[in-house]
Amino acid sequence: MNSVSAPQDIIPLNQILPEDPLLMMGAGPVPIPAAVAAANAIVINHLGPTMNQVIEQVKTMSGYVFQTNSQHILGVAGPGSAAMEMAIVNLVVPGNTVLSICNGFFSNRLAEMADRVGADVQRLHIEDGKCADPDDVKKALLKYKPAIVTLVQGETSNTVFNRHLPAIAKLVSEYGALIIVDAVCTLSTMPLESEKWGVDAVITGGQKGLASIPGVSLIAFSDKAWQHVIQRTDILHHWCLDAKLADQFWYQKAYHYTAPVSGILAIHEALRLICAESLEKRFDRHQRCSLSLQTGIEAMGLKLYVEPDSRLNSVVGIALPDHIDGPELLRLMSKRHRVEISGSFGPRIVRIGQMGEQSRTHNLFRALHALGSSMQSLGASIDLPGGVAAMESSLHEYEKSRGVE
Ligand SMILES: *Cc1c(COP(=O)(O)O)cnc(C)c1O
């Protein structure tokens, strides 16, 4: 007799999962294309010629998506946060000064990770809803003399876009420090020229901009950053996240740990679809869809949380009208419209994702209608037809100007 008996009340998954799945229009995970889902169902040997061919292609396609010729692109078994931690633990030497540009939840996480490896972390706090100003960064560089700077391109938590990333990366590079950029929600949805802009480590997760599954992430180190990685003589406290060990699998066809085979096959397909679409067309689709959605939301009588100058297109933040309860709104949208969006980690907002398949016109209409109709049911004053019409004409204008089907 086992001391713990087998549970008798487990419900099979097919009875838990809804027959009619919710449309995931939140801040991630995002819906995955069929080819990604199919690849995710396959397990092959993690070593050997088939896997080697897959890995070669994943690296080649990643070079395009990250816009770099670097030969130091690694996959990570883990969430976007594991890739963030991989950048931090490999580049930050205990005792280093790190300048963390803090716009919100995820940029603070990078600072916290640097704290944990024993860095002297100086936080440059940016006013909520604003992007980092290169002049302030310059002053902080001169004041703190950091070895490493961390920045989030798109702060998913409060929907702020650090649009001055190219200027900031240039300053950091002139100053002689390394810059780590979190592009989890932005990569492949908007320009990020890793090599041209001189970014030393770019991080992304699977389940946001790339439209793959959660659990396999990518990181691209610059040549300069890689020199730093290999010249270190201290032993990292992190074994799984040691980039030199990961290099054995990603560049030497040898064993590090058993790679998350299915997730790598899934990300292969996600990257392949991005390459087939082309970055130019993909950026344009994301911008066109997000701006049209924003137009529709405003025409309904709602307010966007961030001013256009610092507004992120990959995740749209909507200020909640007084007396509207965020969780209740989300419940209603899921229950009545089978559309899921996200709440927030602080500000009184809800967030609609515009990453991958979320930036498709049919999904925009479903999300906008679900939002407006549910707000109305909760007593907000909403011009639902006005919003839908404004989004329609905005999309139409773009289509006319670009000859999009
Ligand atoms: C989601 C997100 C992360 C964390 O990714 P996880 O996969 O949840 O660990 C980090 N940074 C940004 C900007 C994100 O949007």
Ligand as a Chemical Component Dictionary entry (heavy atoms), coordinates in Angstrom:
data_LIG
# 
_chem_comp.id                   LIG 
_chem_comp.type                 NON-POLYMER 
_chem_comp.pdbx_formal_charge   0 
_chem_comp.three_letter_code    LIG 
# 
loop_
_chem_comp_atom.comp_id 
_chem_comp_atom.atom_id 
_chem_comp_atom.alt_atom_id 
_chem_comp_atom.type_symbol 
_chem_comp_atom.charge 
_chem_comp_atom.model_Cartn_x 
_chem_comp_atom.model_Cartn_y 
_chem_comp_atom.model_Cartn_z 
_chem_comp_atom.pdbx_ordinal 
LIG C1 C1 C 0 6.614  39.231 -20.399 1  
LIG C2 C2 C 0 7.818  40.041 -20.303 2  
LIG C3 C3 C 0 8.938  39.595 -19.614 3  
LIG C4 C4 C 0 8.971  38.305 -18.845 4  
LIG O1 O1 O 0 8.727  37.198 -19.641 5  
LIG P1 P1 P 0 8.320  35.818 -18.932 6  
LIG O2 O2 O 0 8.255  34.861 -20.080 7  
LIG O3 O3 O 0 7.035  36.047 -18.244 8  
LIG O4 O4 O 0 9.396  35.496 -17.983 9  
LIG C5 C5 C 0 10.038 40.406 -19.575 10 
LIG N1 N1 N 0 10.045 41.592 -20.183 11 
LIG C6 C6 C 0 9.010  42.058 -20.875 12 
LIG C7 C7 C 0 9.098  43.378 -21.542 13 
LIG C8 C8 C 0 7.854  41.292 -20.959 14 
LIG O5 O5 O 0 6.803  41.749 -21.649 15 
# 
loop_
_chem_comp_bond.comp_id 
_chem_comp_bond.atom_id_1 
_chem_comp_bond.atom_id_2 
_chem_comp_bond.value_order 
_chem_comp_bond.pdbx_ordinal 
LIG C1 C2 SING 1  
LIG C2 C3 SING 2  
LIG C2 C8 DOUB 3  
LIG C3 C4 SING 4  
LIG C3 C5 DOUB 5  
LIG C4 O1 SING 6  
LIG O1 P1 SING 7  
LIG P1 O2 DOUB 8  
LIG P1 O3 SING 9  
LIG P1 O4 SING 10 
LIG C5 N1 SING 11 
LIG N1 C6 DOUB 12 
LIG C6 C7 SING 13 
LIG C6 C8 SING 14 
LIG C8 O5 SING 15 
# 
